[in-house]
Amino acid sequence: MKKWQIIVLIILGSIFGVYHILSFTGVFAVYKNATPSNEPNIKEGEFIITTNLLYAKPGDFVSYKFEHPDSLNTHYRVHRLVALENDILEIKDGILFINGKDFDKNYSLAHKYKISIEELKKFDLDQNEIEDYYFWLKSEDTITMFVNDEVAENHNLKDRIVTKIRSETDELIKAAYNEDWNKDNFGPIKIPLGKVFVMGDNRDASEDSRYIGPVDKSALKGVLIK
């Protein structure tokens, strides 16, 4: 083996070793976003970088260790941190309130919308907007889809948003909280000590703290930096 080849191997080995040390310690970790739960802000399949050198605050995307209660499956998830211990959280008609203040107004989110197929044909959508329409659920004459709220507003679809009424109970949420709540009408709840509450920006396609309960602060592994 030539001398330059040995030098290249040493350099590559060093880079590989440093990366794994940084990843193991959480200083620098790379993940591939596997779900659409954070659309439109983190695309499915997008690579993201997190670090534990930053202090997680409400509004940050955080990575955390999740252990599924019904299996031995342990993995890392990424959601937006929305509430800290002692915060009062409530969702009313699909809008998130933290300590009585509208949390959602500062963020671009996605929700489920239902429109007729004939109406959809009339829209003049560019390619970027088409990519913001995902999970098409088609019936005989309507389509239900998860849409970037900004796109929905641009096409006057805000009144077509699909939300659950307060009297509808989500059995998964009831199993987690023993309350007759659903994804759009939830709480109020005071976040317990040592816990945080996380939610996906794609509010109708995210298995987050509404379903799995508040997350232990000790389970937080990093803050998204890209």
Salt bridges, closest charged atoms under 4 A:
GLU39 OE1 - LYS43 NZ 3.43
ASP60 OD1 - LYS57 NZ 3.43
GLU85 OE2 - LYS217 NZ 3.86
ASP104 OD1 - ARG203 NH1 2.99
GLU118 OE2 - LYS121 NZ 3.48
GLU119 OE1 - ARG160 NH1 2.72
GLU129 OE2 - HIS155 NE2 3.36
ASP132 OD1 - LYS43 NZ 3.07
ASP149 OD2 - HIS111 ND1 2.87
ASP159 OD1 - ARG160 NE 3.44
GLU168 OE1 - LYS164 NZ 3.91
ASP180 OD1 - LYS174 NZ 3.11
ASP184 OD2 - LYS183 NZ 2.56
ASP201 OD2 - ARG80 NH2 2.62
ASP204 OD1 - LYS183 NZ 2.63
GLU207 OE1 - ARG77 NH2 2.62
ASP208 OD1 - ARG210 NE 2.90
ASP216 OD1 - LYS195 NZ 2.42
